[in-house]
C-alpha cells in the first residue's frame, strides 16, 4: 500500500508539472488547433489528478461516502465545462481550467482533512457556479453599472458598519455575521463592491478635490476593517486602492506615498493592537513561543519541512496538528502530503491566473473595465501572497484564505463571482476588438 501511495504521489507531481507548463505555454499559441489540443490536455489532467487523488484516499479509508462525493464533484466539473461552453463559447478557457484545477486540489485536500468540510465546500461551489452563470451575460449587456461608484462605496461601508456593530468575533477579528445559523464573512463581498466603486470613480479625469473625497471613502473602508481587527482584509483593500489609483493616474507619487503611508499605518496598528504584536512575535521567533503564540507557525514549518520536495503522500502526514489548517494554513497541508514541487506548481498556476487577468485588462478600451480588472488582479494576487507568505514565515500571518483552495463559503463564492465577472469583461473586450477591426 505504501508503495502504491508513493507512486501515485510522483504521478501527481508529474501531471501538475505538465499542467503548469502548458498553462503558460498556451499564451504563445496563435494557432487554434494548438490551443484546442492544449486545452484538452489541461482538462484531461484536471480529471486525472482529481481521480487519482481521491483513489488514494479510497484505498486507505475505503468508504462509500468518498465515492459518492467524488462522483458529485466530477458531475459538477462536467456541468461547469459544458454549460459555460454552451452559453459562453468565447470565454477564457484557460481561466476556467485554472479555476477547476485549484478546486480539484481543494476538494482532495479538504476531503483528507475533514469529509464534512469537503461536502459543505462542494455544495457551496456547485451552487456558486449555478448562480454565477448569468454574471458574464450581465457584465456584457449592462452598460450603466459603471455609473454608481458612490453607491457601491456607501453600500460597502454600510455593510462593514453593521458587521462592526453586530458581528461575531473569531480569532481576534470581528468580521463574521451569523444569519439564521449560517456564518458569513461580509468583507469578502464588500471587496467586490470596493473595486467596482473605485473603478467607477476613477474612470474619468478628476481634480485634486475629487481625489481627496475618493481617497477618504477608501480610507473609511480600511479604517472600519482595522477597527474590526481584520488587518489582512484592510491590507488587501489598501493595496488594491493604491494600485488602481496609480493605474488611473499614472503618477508614481501616489503609488510611493501610498505605500509609505501604509507602512506607517502598519506600525501604528502594531502599537495599538495586542493580537498584531502577538503575530509579529510569532513571526520573528516562533520557536521561542512554540507552546503558545508560535505553535501554529511552527507546526506549519514542521509540516512543510517534513513533506520535502515530494511529500509524504496523501493521508500520510499530520496536517491536522496545525490549528485552522483547513482555511488559513491549507498550503502547509498541501506541502506536507503532496510535496514542495506540487506546492510550487500551485503558486505558478496562481501566477498563470494573474497573467491572464492582466492580459484581459490590457485588452480593454473602456477605462472602467480596465481599472476593474486591474483591481481584481491586484486583490487576487495580494491575497495569495498574504496567505502563502504567512504560512511559510515570509511575513506575519494575517489570517487570509488561499483563493479557491481554502475551506470557506464566503471566500470561494466571492472568488467565483470575481472570475465570472472577469469572464464577462474578457468576452466584452473580444467583441469590442472584433468590432474595431471591421
N, C-alpha and C positions, 0 to 999 in steps of 0.2 A: 504493500500500500504506500509506504513512504517513497519508494522509487517512482511509482506512478504519479504521485503528487509532485515530486521534484521534476519529472519530465514535463508534466503539464505546465509547471511554473516557467520552465525555459521556453516552452512553446508560446506561452502568453507574452513573454518578453519579446520574442522574435516577431510575433504578429503585431504587437503595438508599435514596435520599431518600424516595421514596414508601413503601418498606417501613418505614423508620424512623418516618415519620409515623403509619402505621396500627398499628405495634407499640405505640404509646402511645394512639392514638385508640380502639383496641378496648377499653381499660379502661372507657371511658364508655358503651359499648353495652350496653343491657339487653335489647334485642330480639334474639331468637335468629336471626332472618333476617339482621339486620345483622351479627351475629357470624359467621354462616356465610359471608356474602359476603366479609367482611374476611379471614377465614382462607383462603378460596380464593384471594383476591388475593395474600396473603403467600406461599402455596405456589407460585403461578404465577411470582412474581417470583424466588423462590429458584431455580427451574429455568431461568428465562430468563437470570439473571445467570451461573449456572453454565455454561449453554450458550455464551453469547457470550464469556465469559472464556476458555473452552477453545478456541472457534473462533478467537479472536485469536491464541492460541498456535499453533494448527494452520496458520493462514495463513502464519505466519512460519517455522515449523520443518518442517511437512509430514512428520510421522512417523506411521506406522500405530500405533505404540505409544501415542501420545497418544489416538487414537480408542478403542482398547481400554480404556485407563484411564478415559476419560470415560464410556464405556458401563457399566463396572463401578461407577463412582460413582453414576450415575443409577439403576442397578438397586438399589443399596444404599439410596438415598434413598426409592425407591418402596416397597421392602420394609419399611423402618423406619416409614413413614407407614401402610402397610397393616396390618402386624402390630400396631402399637400401637392402631390404630383397632378391630381385631378383638378384641383381648384386653382393652383398657382404653378403652372408649368414653367414659369420664368423665374422662380425663386432661386436663392443661392443654395445650391446643392451641397457645397462644402460646409456652410454654416450649419445646415440642418444635420449633416452627418457628424460633425464635431459635437453637436449637442447630444446626439444619440450615443456616441462613444462615451462621453463623460457620464451620461445617465446609466449606461450599461455597467461601467466601473462602479458607480454609486450603488446600484442595485446589488451587485455581487458583494461589495464590502459591507453594506448595511445588513444584508441577509446573514452574513457571517457574524456580525456584531449583535444584531437583535432582529429576529424574524418579525416581530410585531412592528418595529420601526420601519422595516423594509416594506411591509404590506401597506402601512399608512402612507409611506412615500410614493409607492407605485400608484395608489388610488389618487393622491393629490396630483401627481404628474399627468396621469391619464385625463383627469377632469380638466386640468390646466390646458392641455393641448386641445381638448374639445372646445372649451370656452374661447380660447385664443385663436381658433381657426378663422374667425371673422376679422381679426385685427389687421392683417395686411390689406384686406379689402377696404377697411375704413381709412387706413392711412393713405391709400391711393386715391380715394374718392372725396374725402372730406378736406376741402381746402381751407376752411375757416379755423381749423384747430390751431393755427399759428397766431391767432389774434387775441388769445386770452391769457397772456403772460401773467398779469397781476392776479387774475382769478385763480390760476394754478397755484401761484405763490401763497395767496391768502388761505386757500383750502388746505394746502400742505401745512402751513403754520397752525391753522385751527386744529388739525388732527394731532399734531405734536403737542399742543397745549392740553388737549383732552387727555392724552397719554400721561403727560406730566402730572396732571391733577388726579386722574383716576386709574393710572396704570399700576401694574404689578411689578414688584422688584424681583429680579433674578440675577444672581451672581454680581450683585452690587449696582446693576443698572435698572432704572425704571423705564423699560421700553416695551412692555407687554400689556395687551388688553385681553381680558377674558370675557368672551361674549357667548352666553349660553353654554358654558363649559369648554369652549374652544379657545385656545390661546393663539393670538395673532400678534405679529410684530409690525405695527403700522408704519414705522420708519422705513421699512423695505418698500412699501408702496409710495410713500412720500418722496423717496429717491427719484422715482419716475416723474412725479409731478414737478419736482425741483428742476430737473433737466429740461422739461417742457417749458417751465416758467422762464428760466434764464435764456434759453434758446430763442424764445419768443421776444423777450425784452431786449435782447442784444442783436436782433436780426437787422435792425435799421441803424443808421448812424445816430449816435447820441452825443449830447453835450455832457460836460463835467457834472452839472447838477443832476441830470437824469442818472448818470452813472453812480452818483452817491446814493440815490434812492434805491437803485437796484442792488448795490452792494449792501445797503442796510437791510434789505429784505433777505438777502442771502445770509447775512450775519445773524439775523434773528433765528433762522433755521438752525444754524450752527450752535448758537448760544443755548437754545432750548435743548438740543441734544447733549450739550455739556452739562446742563442742569439735571438732565436725566441720567447723567454719568455714562452715557453711551458714547464714549470717546472715539471708538472705532468708526461709528456712523458719522460723528462730527468731522473726523478727518476726511472721510470719503466725500462728504458734502463740500467741505472747504477746498480740497484739491481739485474736485470737479469744476467748481466755480472759477477758480484761478485759471485753469487751462482753457475753459470755454471763453472766458474774458479775453485771454491772450489770442485765441483763435479769431475772435470777433474784431479785435482792435489792432492786432499785430504790433503791440507795444511791449517790448521786453521789460520796461519799467514796472508795468502792472504785474507781470509774472514774478519778477525777482522781489519786488516789495511785498507781494502777497505771501510768497514763501518765507520771507524774513519775518513778516508779521505772524505767520502760522507757527514758526519756531518759537517766537516769544510767547504766543498763547499756550503752546505745549508746556513751556517752562512754568507759566502761571498755574496751569492745571496740575502739574506735578506738586506745586506748593500747596494748592487748595484741597486736593482730594487724596485721602489716605489710600484708597484702593489703587490709585495710579502709582503712588510711591511703592506699594507692595509689588506691583507688576514690574516696576523698574528694578527693584531689589532682586526679584526672582530672575530677571533677565541678566543682570550684571554678574551675579554669582549664585546660580540656582542650587549648586551642591552644598553651599553653606546653609541654605534654608530647606534642605531636602525633605525634612519631616513635615513641613507646613507650606509656606509660601512658594517654595521652589519644587514642590512634589510633582505638579503637573508637567512642568517643562523638563524636569529630569527624567521622568518616565517616558516622555516623548523622545528625548535624546537617546535613552537606552533602547527604545523600540527601533529608531532609525539606525543606530549602530549595530544592533543585533541582526537586522534584516540584511545589512550589507548591500552589495550590488545586485544580488539575485534573489533575495528574500528567503524567508523561512518556509514559504508555501502557504496556501490558503488554509486557514483553521489550524495552523501550526505555531503561531506566535501567541503573545499575551497582550494584545492591544487593549483589551478591556480593563487592564490595570491603569490606563490613562483616564483621568476624570474628563467627562464630557467628550469622549473620543468620537462619538458618532456625529458631532456637529463641528465644534471648534478645532478638534485635533484629528480629523479623519485622515489627513495627509500622512500622519505618523503611522496609522494602521496600514495604509497603502504601502508605505516604505518598508514596514516590518515584514509583511507577509508576501507582498508582490515584488519588493526589491527596489533598490535605488535607481536602477536603469528604467524600470517601469515608471517610477515616480517622476524621473526627468522627462520621460515621454509625455506624461500628463501635463507637465509645465509647458512643453513645446506645443501641445495641442491647444492649450490656452493661448499661447503666442500666435498660433495659426488663426484662431478666432479673432484676436486683436488685429492682426494684419488684414484680415478680410473686412473687419469693421472700418478700419482706416481707409481701405480701398473704396468702400461704399461712400464714406464721407468725401473723398476726393472726386467722386463721380457725380456729386450733387451740384446743380446750378443754383438752386434755391438756397440762400444763406441760412434760412431757418432749419431746413433738413440737414444741412451740412453741420451746423452747430449742435443740433440734436444728436447726430451720430457721433460727433467728437465727444460730447458729454457722456454718452453711453460707453464709448470706447475707454475713456479715462476712468470712469466709475467701475467698469468691469475689470480693467487691468489692475487698478489700485486695490480693489478688493482682493484679488488673487494674491498680490504682493503682500498685503497685510496678513492674510490668512496663513500663507506658506511661510512668510518671514517670521511670524510669531512662533510657529511650530518648530522651526529649525534654529531658533535663538538668534536670528539675524536682527530682529527688532523685538521690543517688548510685545507680549501677546495683547491683542486688542479685542479678542472675543468675536472675531468676524468669521462668518461661514465661508466655505470654499464653494463658489458658484456651481450649481448643478450636481455636486457630489455630496456635500454635507447634508445630513438629515435636517429638515426644517421646511414646513409647508410654505410659510410666508416667503422665505428666501427663494425656493425653487419656483414658486408661482411668479414672482416678480421678474426673475431671470428669464423665464419662458416668455412672459409678456414683452420684456425688453427685446428678446431675439425676434419675436414675431413683428414687433414694430420695425426693427431693422430690416426684416424681410420685405415689409411693405415699402420702406424707403429705397431698398435695393431695386425692387421692381419699378418703382416710380422713376428712379434715375435712368433705368434702361429704356423706359418708354420715352422720356424726355430726350435722351441721346439719339434714339431712333428717329424721333420727330425732327430733330435738328439736322440730321443728315439728309432728309428728304428735300 
